[in-house]
Amino acid sequence: MINFNKVSKVYPNGVQALKDVSLKIEQGEFVAIIGLSGAGKSTLLRTINRMHDISSGSLTVNGHEVNKLNGKALRRFRRKIGMVFQSFNLVPRITVIKNVLTSRVPDLPLWKSLIGLYSKQDKIIALEALDKVGILEKAYIRADQLSGGQQQRVALARTLAQNPEIILADEPVAALDPVTAGQVMDDFKRINKEMNISVIINIHHVDLALKYAERVVGIRAGEIIYDGPATEVTEEILTQIYGRKISEDELMGA
């Protein structure tokens, strides 16, 4: 379980990104975080795996007080939290399977990681992850020869190969066309259901958030404006989250 208790985050430049946020997310939930750019969506997401430290309050993940973790304990903790980015973060000139195998590096002895000496079991895990996102046939193709949607699937497979309990996705479909975005969201949803992995997505596409997430968290200026079922999000609630009525184009992330 993820538990934010009156969490605030103030950056060194004085910007307050989160203000007394209290939020609980249970294992296996699919949660979409929506709001304007700069509202605090990415900050909220990135405090979960401690890419950003909180300034005050308490944040626990599966019983661990996140800001008290250091060294090996922090690295072990992060192994159970996958991260998918908008820009895919792949190494373009190596094969798809080698990109997926990079998630296995923390489990290797240093000398093996330096020369990329992976075990047969590591390779099986990588191939199974690619199969789960439907691109097993691309395993030995260079990553830069894939479409944007296929590259995002590789990024998702890389995350799956580390056997996470939680997947954090920061605008994972922002760079994709509507059809491909829907296909990638289908992958997230299927993985969430079939593997009971918690999925928390920071997403600009309100229509996709309402379609795929069970629960929506709406943030405005660092504060939670709405937290509840996606099916209960109304036009009035969206107006409260965004501070104004949003257009049809904005609803679809345009």
N, C-alpha and C positions, 0 to 999 in steps of 0.2 A: 504494500500500500504506500502511496505517496501522500504525505501530509504537510501542507503549508499551514503554519500557525502564526498569523500576524507578521508575515514576511514583508520586509521592505528592502529595496535596493537603490542606493544612491551612488552614481558614478563619480569618479574623481573631479569631473568638471561641474559637479553640483546638480546634474540632472537626476531627478527621482523617477526611476523607471517602474518601480513597484511600490505600492502604498498599502501597508497592512493587509496583505493578501492572505486569506484563509481559505483553504481548498483541500478536499480529500478525493483521491482517485484510487479506486479499488483495482486489484489485479484482474486483467482481462477486459477492462473497459476500453472503448474507442471514443476518444475525446477530441473535439476540434476546438481550437482557440481562434477566435475571430476578433477583428477590430481594425482601426485605422493603422497605417504605418506610423511607427513611433509610439504606439499605445502601450507597449510593454510585452507583446506576445513572445518575441524571440528571447527576451530576458527571462521571462517566466520559464520557458522551455529549457534554457541553458543553465538555469540554477539547479535543475533536477540532477544533472550529471556533473555539476560543479565546474562547468566551463566558465560560469560567473559565480563569484561568492555573493552571498546575501549580506546585507548591512546590519539587519536586525531581525528578530523573530526566530522561529525554529522551523527547519525543514528536515523531515525524516523520510527515508525511502527504505521500505522493507526493514524497519527497525534501526537503520543506521542514521545517526545524526550527521548529515552530509558535511557540514562545515567543520566537523571535528576529525574528518578522515584525512590522513596524510600518507605519503610514501606508498608502500606495498598495499596497505589497506585501501587506499583510494584507487589504486590501479585495479585491484581485485573487484572493487565495487563497480567501477566503470565497465568491466568486462560483461556485466549483466545488463548494461544499458547500451543499446545500439543507437546510432545517430545517422540520419539521412538528410543530406543538404540539397538545396535548390540546384547548386552547380555540379552535382554528382561526385566531385572530388575523386575522379579516377585518374590513374596514370595512363595517358592516352596511347603510348607507344608499346605497351605490353598487352598480352592476351587477356581476355576476359577472366579466365580461370586464375591467372596470376594476380589480377586485381582482387578477386574474391579471397584468394589465399593470404593476402596481406592482413586480413583480420585474424589470422592464426598466429601471426608473428609473436604477440605477447606470451603465447603458450610455449614458444620454442626456446631452447638454450641459445644464448647469445651467438655462439659461433655458427649455429644452423641458420639463425635469422639473417646473419650478415651475408651468407651465400645463397639464401633462399632454398635451403634443403628441407623440403616438406615431406612428411611421412605419407604412406599410402592412405592412412586413415584421414589425414588432413585433406587429401585430394578427393576422397570419397565425400567428405562433408561439404566441400566446395561444389562438387558436381550435384549433390542432392539439393543444395541451396539454389543453384541455377535452375534445376528442374522445378522447384517450388514456385519460381516466378516465370516459368514458361520459356526460358531461353537456353536450355541445355545445349541445343545445337550450335550455339554461338561460342561455346567454351574456348575454342582455340583460334578465335578471330581477334584481331587487335581491337581494343576498345574504341579507338577513334574511327573505326569503320562502321560503328553502330549509330542508329538514330538516337535522338534525345530520349525518347521513351525507353528504348532498349538499354541505354546507359543508366537511366534511373533504376531500371530493374536489376542491373548489375550491382548498383550501389545498395539496393535492398537485399540482394543475395549475399553481398559482403557482410552486411549487418547480421543476417540470419546465420551465417557461418560461425559467428561468435556465440551462438546459443543464448540470445538475450531473453530476459524476462520483460523488458520494457523497450519499445522503440520510440524514439523522439524523431519527428520529421519536421524540419524547418522549411516551409514553403516548397514541398517536394514536387509540386506540379506547376509552379509558377512559370517555368520556361517551356511548357509543353502546350501543344494545341489541344482544343477541347476534347477531341476523341481520344487522343493518347492519354490525356490527364485522367479521363474516366477509367481507362484500362489500368493505369497505375494505381488509382484508388481502389479498383476491384482487387488488386493484389494485396494491398494493405488490409482490406476488409476480410479477405479470405484467410490471410495469415493470422489476423486477430482472432477469428472464430475457430479456425482449425487447430491453432497452437496455443490458444489462451494467452497470447502475448498482449500486454497493455500497449496501446498505440495512442500517442498524444501528438496531434498534428497542428502546427501553426499554419493557417491557410488563409489566403486572400480571397479565394473563390467561395463566396457565401453559399452559392447553390450546391457545391460539392460537399461543403460542411454539413448542410442540412440533409443531404441525400445519404451520406455514408456514415456519419457519426451518430452514436446513440445519444451523446451528450454534448452540449455546446457551452463553452465558457466565453462570454463576451467581455472584452477589456477596453476601457477608455481611460486614457491618461493614468495608467498604472493601477487602476481600481477595477474590481470585478463588478460589472453592471448586471450580468445575467449568468446564471449557472443552473442548467436544467436540461430536460429532454429536448432533442432537436425538433421533435414533433410539435413542441409547444412554442417555438420561436415565431413570433408574429411580426408584422410590419412595424407595429408600435415599439416592440422590443429592439428591433434593428435600428430604429430611429434613436432610441436611447443609447445604444452602443456606439453608433457612428456620429451622434450629435446632430443629425439631419436625416431627411429621407434619402435613401440611396436609390440610384437609378437602376434600370434593368441591366445596363452594361456593367455597372459596379457589382451587382448581384452575381454576375458570372465572371468576376475577376478581371474585367477589361480595364 
